Amino acid sequence: MLAGSNNRALQYKKVNEELLFFYQRWSEMLESRTLDMYQYNILNSCVACIELADVIDKTLSGLLTSRQNVDDVKSEAFEILKADDVIEKYNKPLHNTLLRILSTKIDSKQRNEPIEDKNSAFYISLNRLRFQLKTPVRILNNNYMKYLLQELKADIDSKNYKQIERHMAMVISQCIQMGWSAKGLILLSKCFEGDLSLDEKWNCFTQKITVKADNNFEVYYSIKIGTRKGISADNVREIVGSLGLDLKRGNEIINDDPARQNLYSKINSDTSYILVRLTSTDLYAAALSSINHLNSRLSVATFYNTINPWIVNSPQIIIYDITDNLAEALTITDVFKTYDYIDSNNNVFADTNKILVNPQKSQIMNRLHAAFSYTNLSRSSYFQETKFISLWIAIESVMRTGQYADIISHIKCVLPEVLSVRYIYRIMRNFTEDCMRCGFKYETSLGIYMDSPDKKKLVSDLINIFRNPTQYAVFKGYCSNNELLNYRCDEIHTILNDTTIIISKLEHYTLKVRWHIQRLYRIRNEITHSAFQEDKSLMIYIEHLYTYLAQLISEVVFYVEHKQAESVEEAFAIILESYYTYIDLLKEGKIPNHDVLPDGIIDITK
């Protein structure tokens, strides 16, 4: 959760009491620094069905060749739809229709069977499924946001926090599908500040969130007119113009129009700018779309070396919202900035240094070096496609062990379990940070100090408190200054005291990550096969890749240095066996609840 979002701070901004939790969770869900399991979901029922239709089209066209792409998306869409209480409530026939369609079996694809064979059983099944989805998905896409907002407002009125959180995530998924950026959506929380009534604020919010991409924007890119032998400044201007781009000097843009002074105050009269006009949902979405448009045009000229690559100079970007008369200055770095999560208290750096100086571990270090090199390439690039591909290769370089038939299996069959062994630990670590952001830093009678450098002991102590009714009652009292912190405290308490819920959470997270890895692999293939839609933001996927990589490296280094694993392959083997053995023991009831994950980490080698 975000600092400065305690109840009293929001009440000072005149956020209605009924909206406190909504405001806090909305901001947290969209913030890039939020722990991945608390961020918004990419999919809801509508988006999942749209994604399935897209994957079917790409499979029929031959762009995607693995049946697994369709199977995974179809399975994920079915699970999401099955749990969707909103469609079931507002359009039961549509809900039943989609469930029946998604539960039908796709005929098998025979080995070496060409996808272009339109008489094959696999092709016929996919083609039938494609047309079965068209009308239901169109109906859903036209009505789903209306259903969601009606249900979300009812949740707010009844103060049902669990349902608010659930339906809010579904609304955000729909907004992202409509073209909104996460940063643009965060700004909508301002609708809930001020003197208006709750209903007036809600109407303001829903009116903004349901509009199509119809705000008019002008995006100005400062560009250095670089000259060299044989190419003058006039030549460069001519080339830019020939690409259908509007190039102007600052003094040609600025005039006496008083309505545009917000823009003119950010324009330098001596600088040259490329102007892109477009419609979009919000300022940040407009910036990304215009960058992709501009890059696609200028890349033609830069390939033939007629002009220098403009983007590497990190030009200033000025986005002007004509509709709302707002202007903001950004850089390329601002637009493509990602939050790179590293748990600095995990001693990974010190342990990695030990591997580095140990000649007997040079093979392990070579694998890590490759990952570090590609990660640095990703960080230094201003192109989202390069950022994504470099991080994917970094993960590949660590995970390719020769134990699976293809590269995606190397990642998909191992990485979810690697990420899950500290699932509870990460929740508890994040909770300590949330407590400090909300001003709860210590409780002396319980011996809890949230800023303690020994994070593993802190997590263990907190788990013990959550399982001790008397101590928990004292602890919970310190969380009441923030609705979301109080809700999160209750949620964690429920999880830690019910082994069945722990099993469910771990298995669901592992499956969800496995499906998402297949999605990331499809994006990787689309980029490499020139089928990627350039107006689509990759930032959330890049952040997911970096989070996966950081945790992957952390676990490998930990098992090499502290569990005597002699290779990356051995580290993965220990982790997989540890995860599945522990899950089996939990299901068999062999571990008393108070002994389940006492430090939040799955590890049978202790």
N, C-alpha and C positions, 0 to 999 in steps of 0.2 A: 504494500500500500504506500501511498505517497506522503511525504512529509508535509506538514501544514494542512492536513485534511481532518484533523480532530473535530469532533462535534462542535465545540465552541468556536473554532475558527470558521467553520462553514455557517454557523448561526450568525456570526458577525457579518458574513456576506449575504445574509438574509435568505439562506437556503432553508426551505420548509422542513420541519422535523420529519415529515413523511418521506422526504426525498434524500435524507442524509445518507442512508445506506446505498441508494441508487447512485448518488453523486460519487461516493467514495469508490464503489466497485467499478463503475463505468470508467473512471480515470485510471484505476489500477489495471483493469483488463486490457486497456489500450496502450499503456506505457511500455516502451521498449525494454526498460530495465526490470520489468516484472518477471518473476520466475515462470518458466515456460508452462508449467501445469496450471498456472493461474491466468495466463493470457487468453485472449479470445480464441475460439475454435475457427479454423478456416472453413469448416463445413457446417451447414445445417441440412435439413431434408431437401430443400429446394436446390441449394448449391451442389449437394452431393449428386442429385439426379442430373443436373446440368453437366457436372463433371463426367458422369458416366456416359451421357450422350456424346460428349466430346471425345472420350477415350474410344468409344465404339467407332465413331467416324474416322479417327486416326488409325485405328486397327484395320478397318475396311479399306482405307486408302493405302495401307502398307507401311505407313510411317512407324507404327508400333507393331512388333511382330510376335511378342510374347503373349500367350493367353492369360498369363498371370496378371497383366495390367487390368484386363477386364474383370477377372475374378475378384481381385482385391477391391477395386472400386465398387463393384456390385455388392460384395459382402459388407463393405463399410456403409454404403448407402442404405442397405437393408436394415442394419443394426441401428442406424440413426433414425430411420423412418419408424421402425418398430417402437422406439422410445419416445416418439414425437406426440405429446399429448395435445398440442395445438391443432394440428391437422385433424386428429381424431375427433376433437371437440367441434371444430367449425365446419369440417367437410368430411364426414365419415365415409361416404361413398368413394371420394378421391383417395382417402387413406387406404381403404381396403383394396382399391384398384392398383395402387402403386405397390402395396405389399405383395399382391398376387403376381404382378409383373416381375418384381425383383426376386421373388422366390422360385421362379421358373429356372429350370436347368438349361445351361448352354451346352450344345452338343460338342463332343471332344474334337480337338484339332489333331489330326493324324501327324505322325512324325514326317518331316520334310514336305508336308502338304502346303503348296503355295497359297497364300491368302487371297491372291487374285482369282483363284478358281471359284467362280460364282456358283458352282454346283456342289461344292463341298458342304457337308452338314454344318461345319463351324461357321462358314460364311452365311449360310441361310439362317442359322440361329441368331447371329448378330444382327443381320438385316431385319429380321422380324422384331427383335428387341428394340432396335432403333425406332421403328415406326410405332411400336406399342407405347413408347415413352413420349412421343411428340405431343399429343394432345393433353395428357395429364400434366406434363411438365409446364406446358404453356399456361394451363389453368392455374397451376400452383404458383408460377412466377408472377402472374397478374394479381394474385390475391393474398399471397403469403405474408407480406409485410403488414397488411391491414390486420390479418389475424393476430400476428405477433404483438403489434402495438396495443390492440384491444386487450389481449391477455396480460401484457406487461403492466398496463395501467390498473387492471384489476388486482394484480399482485401488489402493486404499490399501495393501493387503497386498503388492502387487507394486511399490509406489512408482512407478507410472506417472503422472507428473505431468500429462502432456498429457491423458490420459484422465480423471484426477481433475478437472481444470479443466472439461473438456467435460461430463462427467456431473453434476458439481456444479451447473453452470448449468441443466441440465435439471431437477434436483431442485428448485432454487429457483423456477423457473417454475411447477412443479406446486404448490409450497407457496403461492405468491402466488395461484394460481387457487383454492386451497382456502380462502383468506381470511386467510392470514398477512400481517402487515406486515413490511417489510424490517427495521425496528428490532427487532421481536419475534424475527425469525430470527437477527439478530446475537447476541442474548442467549443463543441456544442453544449458542454456542461455549463457554460455561462448562461444558457437559457434558464437555468434553475436558480440563478442569483437575482436579488432585487426584490422589489415591493409587490410584484404581481401575485395573483392568487395561484394556488397549485394548478388548477385547471388551465389558467391562462399560460402558465409556464409550460405545461405539458403540450398545449396546442402549438406554442412557438417551436418547441422541440420537434414535434411530429411533422409540422409543416416543412421545416428545414430538411428533415431526414428523408422525407418521401419525394422530394423533388428530383427530377431527372437532371442530368448533367447540363444545365442550361444557364449557369452563371457565365457571363462573358469575361474572358481574361486576356490581357496583353502581357506577354513575358518578354523581357528585354535581357539580352545576353551581351555583356561587354566582350569585345573581341579585339585582339591586337592584330593590326594589319601588318603582318610580317612580310618583309620584302627580302629578295635576294637577287643575285645576278640573273638578269633576263626576265624577272617578274617584278613589276613596279606595284605601288599601292593601288593605282588605277586598275591594273590587271587583276589584282586580288578582288577588288570590289566587283569587277566585271564577272569574275568566276562565281562569286557568291550569288550575284544576281541571276546568273544563268541557271543556278540550281533551284530557282523559284523562291529564294529567300529575300526578305526585306531588310536591307542594310542601311542604317541611318546614323549620322553623327548626332551627338547629344544636343547640339544647338539647333538641329532640325526637328527634334522631338519637342523641346520646351517651347511653349507659347504663353499667351496671357490668359488662358482658360482658367478661371479661379477654381473650377470644380475638380481640376486635376493636379492641384498643388501638392497633394500627398505623393503623387508620382514624381513630379518635377523636382521635389526636394531631394530625391535619391538619384537623379540623373546627373552625370558629369558632362558638361557641355563640350568638353574636348575629347570625349571618349566615343568610339564607334560601337554601335549596338546592332545585333540582329534581333528583329522583332517577329515573334510568333503570336498569332491570334488564334484563340480556340475557346471552346466551351468546356466546362468541367464542374465537378461537384464542389471542390474546395481548392484552396490556394496550393496546397502541397501536391495534390493529385495533378493540378495544372502544371506545376513545375516538372514533375516526372514525365508527363505526356509530351511536353514541349521539348524536353531534353532528348527523348527518344526520337521525336520527329526531326529535330535539328541534326542529331548524330547520323541518322539514316541518310540525310541529304549530304552533309559535309564529308561523310566517309568516302563518297565517290571521288571527290576532289583530293582528299588526303591520300587515298590509295595510289593515285597517279602522281602524287608528289607535286601537285600544282599549288597547294597551299599547305601550311603547317597544321597539324592536328590542334584544333582550337581547345579541346576539352582539357588537355594536359596543363594548360595555363591556369586552371581553376578559376574561370571568369566569375565576375559578380553576376548574379541573377536578380532581376527586379521583377516581381510578380505584381501586376496591378489588376485588382478585381473591379471591373468597370461597374458591375451591378451594385456592389456595396461601397464603392469608392474607397477601397483599402489598398495599401501598397506595402510590400515587405521586401527587404533585400536579403538574399541568401547567397551561399556559394555552392558549388557542386558538392563539396564535402558535406554541407548541411543536408542536402537532399539524399545523399547515399550513405549517411552516417548510420552505423549499426552499434548496438550495445554488445560488447564482447565480454561475456561472463567468465570470470575466473575467481574461484574461491581462494583468496590470497592467504587464508589461514590454513590451507591444506598442505603446506610445505612441499608442494610439487616442484617448485624451482630448485630448492636445496637438494631434493632427491634426484632430480634430473642432472644436476651438476655432478653428483656422485657417479651416475651412470656414465657421464661424459668422460670422466678422468679414469675410468676403469677399463683397461684394454681388453679384459675378458668379456666385456659387454658391448664391444664395438658394433657387432651386428645389430643389436637392439638400438643403439644410438643412431646407426645409419637410417633405420626406419623412422625414428623420431625426427632426424634432421630433414628428411624428405618432407615430412608433414609440416615442420616449421617453415621450410622454404616456401612451400605453396601457400601457407597461411599468410606469410609476409607479402607474397605477391597479391593475394586477395585484398589485404588491408591497404596496399598502396595504389590499387586500381580505382579509377573513377567510373568504371563501367560495371553495371550490375551483373552482366553476363559473365565477365571475367572474374568478379568476386565469387560468384556462385560456383563456376567450374573449378576454380583453383581450390576452393574448400572441399569440393567433392573429391578431387584428386588427392588432397591431403588425407582424407579419410581412407580412400582406397589404398594409399601407400602404407598405411599402418595395418589395415585389415586383410590385405591379400596374403593368405597363408598357404594356398595350394590345397586346402582341405575341402573345397567345394568346386562344382563344375563351372561356375560363372562368377563374375565379380559381384553381381547384385546379391547372390546368395551368401558370399563372404560377409557382406555388410548386413543384409536383412536377417540372417539366421543367428547373428552374434550380437550386434550392436544394441538391440532392444533390451536384452538381458544385462548387458554391461551398464546401460543407463538406469536400470531398475534396481540394482543392488543397493544404491543409496537413495532410493525414492523417499523413504520416511526421513532419513537424515537430512535431505535437502529441504523438506517441508519444515522440519524443526529449526534448521539453520535460518531459513527465510523468516520464520516466525520471530526469532530473536531480533533480526534486523527490523522487522515490522514494529516490534515492541519499542525499540529505540527510536524509530521514526515518530512514534506516537508519544514519546516522552516517558515511557516506562523503562527505566534503565537498571533498576535493582530492587530487590526485596530482601532486606537483611535477615528477617526472621526465618526465611526459607533458604538463605545462603545463595541467592541467585543474583548474579551480576552479568547483565546482558553483554557488556563490553569485555568480558573475560577473554584473554588471548587463547585459553585452552578451550577451543570450540567443541571438541569431542566430549570433554567432561561436561560442558554446559548442556549439550544435547542430552546426554545420559541423565543428568540431574533433572532436566525439564520433563523427560519421559517419566521418571519416577514420580514427580509431582503430579503429572496428569493422571497417574494411576493410583494416587493416594487421595481419597475423597476429602479428608480434612485439609490437606495442604492445597488441593485444587480450589477449594472454596475461597481460601485466602488469596491465592494467585489470581483467580478470575476477577476479583474485585478491582484489580489494577488495570483491567482491560476495558472498563466501562466508559472511558472518555472518548472512545471511537467505536461507532456501530459495527464497522467492518472488522476491527480487531476483536471485538467481543464475539462476533459471529464466527470468525476464524478459530478463536479459542475453543468454542463449543464444538466446532467441526473436528478439530484435531483430537479433542477429548473423546469424542464418539469413535473415531478411527482407532485410537490407541487402546481402547477398552473392548474391542470386538474383533477377534481374530478373523471371523468371516469377512468383515469389511476390509481388513488388511489384505487378505487373499484376493478379494474382488478388485481392490484398487491396483494391486501389483499386476494382476493378469490383464486388466483393462488397459493400463498404461503400456504394458509390453506390446499388446496387440495393436494399440493405437499408433505406437512408434513404428511398428513393423509396416503397417499400412502407409504411414507417412513416408517412410524410406522409399517405398515403391513409387510414391508420388514424386519425391525428389529425383528419383532415377528417371522418371518420365520427363521431368523438366530438363534434366541433364541431356537426355536424348534429343529433345526439341531444340535446345540451343545448338548442339553439335550438328543437327540435321537441318538447320536453318528454318525450323518451323515454329520457333518461339514468337509469341505475340509481343511486339515491342512495347505496347502500351500497358503491359502488365507489370506491376511492381513485384520485384523479387526480394524485397528487403526482409520480410518476415521469414522467408525460406532461408535466406543467408544467415539470419540470426539463429535459426534452428540448427543449421549446419555447424555454425561456430560453437553453439552450446554442446552439440553432440561431440564435436571434436575435442573440446576442452575437457569434457568428462571422460572421454575415451583415453586421452593422453594421461589424465590424472590416475585412472584405474590401472593402466599398463605400468606406469612408473611406480605406483604403490605396490603392485604385486611383484614387480622385479626387485624392489628395494626392501620390502618388508615381509614378503611371502616366499622369497628365494626362487621365484620363477626364473628359469634360465633363458627364456625366450619369450617373444610376444605370443607365439603359438601356445606355450604352456600357460601363460597368464590368462588367455581366453578360455582355455580348457578348464582351469580352476574356477573361473567366474561362472561359466555355464553350469558346471556340476554343482557348484555351491548354490546357485539360484534354484535349479530344479529340485535338488535334494531338500532344500529348506521349504519350498512350496509343498512338496510331498509330506514332509513332517508336520507342517501346519494343517494340511487337509486331514491327516490321520489323527490329529489331536494329541500328538506326542509332546507338544511344548505347552506348558501352562501359560495362560494369557499374560501374567505378569513377567514372564521370561521371554516373551516374543519381542525380538528386535530391541533389546535393552539400550543399545546405542544407536538405533536407527539404521544399522548396516547389515545386509545379508552376508554372512561369512561363516562357513562351516569349518574353516581351518584354524579357528581360535584355539 
